[in-house]
């Protein structure tokens, strides 16, 4: 007797001795997220509650005194009502991402009504129609460069529907479009040379010079990008040869299954509208790097682009308003998923078990050799990204603990930063608590369980490559030139920043 598990479009079938025995349909992504919230809620009743002693610094951040973790004297018991209240609270906490998704969806619907999106797709087809591999590599490489340099992520959401339409026209699918975007941004974060939101913060917390160790991070950038490109292109080539092999075959297309064989000519109005989009993206990059802008400001400049598009595209105010509302309505499900995803970490914070989780996961590392400890740090950071999807937040929570643990077991702090970077960046591509990921796959109409099936093999490849890099970094004593002395270490580990 033997069992085989067949997975097809969300349905898991158990085949016993050649005959179907049991069917199980993977639940809706919203149900999966609510289930994870429920598990986190139950954990607050089981996992010991505790925290580190902290002090507020001049910059408003809290500081933890190393070695002061203690079980909370007063245990907080969250009630069922607290669990239910966490859902609207999570939606409120994720409002910046939610409304940015709404604004982008509405504005892109206006742009599509002018024919600009279709004209752009037609032009790109002329250039890349017979060279899809070149398009895939260029998108992944460009997004990885941008994410690695300035930490862009949510800014890619406007490109999702454009890439979905382009992939559809090239006989590819929505999964390929999502793969280009998410793989590019995830690898960019994972091997970033100097991201201000991850690497710089982690190095600052670890007490090593900013921008130090950049040579290794630059050296591994292209190899990791090639790993991501190979994964996406291998899948895309299979779909192009046999459309029935597509993971999203039979699913509704976010472009309402519109079939086009001819596309409008890219005229002067279309060119002006696309120029406005380019200007908007440049303004966003400038605002993020120079003025500290984020999603509120980005939403504002996309609204401005929508107004510009309406005028240049010669749409009436009523038509533009109706198109905008249609675009927003199409992304309601996506917005709900983005909000609910925030609820998992919210419940863990309320239940005082987040510090406990970090504390107990870090303890075994002190008993491992340097090579295994470095890989263990990476695995720990990967797992913790499920509960702390914010890159900067994860740096503030974990690096104050990883730096002194590394000192004890012979892992240089530069290597501890690299382990954090790998874990945070690559996990962004797969954890359902990442609001940007949920926004991207939701906009493309790709269910989470199918994205997980696509992305998990890539995660295994990236984790193996990361483990090799970390072991070699330990062997060759990477970061020894900036490793604090024993006297400096004693000072810097006694008080560390935690967000």
Secondary structure, DSSP 8 states (H G I E B T S, - for coil): --EEEEEETTEEEEEETTEEEEEEE---HHHHHHHHHHHHHHHHHHS--EE--EEE-TTS-EEE-TT--EE-SS-----HHHHHHHHHHHHHHTHHHHHHHHHHHHHHHHHHHTTHHHHHHHHHHHHHTT-HHHHHHHHHHHHHHHHHHH---GGGHHHHHHHHHHHHHTT--HHHHHHHHHHHHHHHHHT-SS-TTTHHHHHHHHT--TTTTHHHHHHHHHHHHHHHHHHHHHHHHHHHH-GGG-TTTTS--TTTT---S------HHHHHHHHHHHHHHHHHHHIIIII---HHHHHHHHHHHHHHHHHHTT--HHHHHHHHHHHHHHTHHHHHHHHHHHHHHHHHHHTT-HHHHHHHHHHGGGGS-HHHHHHHHHHHHHHHTTT---HHHHHHHHHHHHHHHHHHHT--HHHHHHHHHHHHHHHTTT-TT-HHHHHHHHHHT--HHHHHHHHHHHHHHHHHHHHHHHHHHHHTTTTGGG---HHHHHHHTTSEEE-
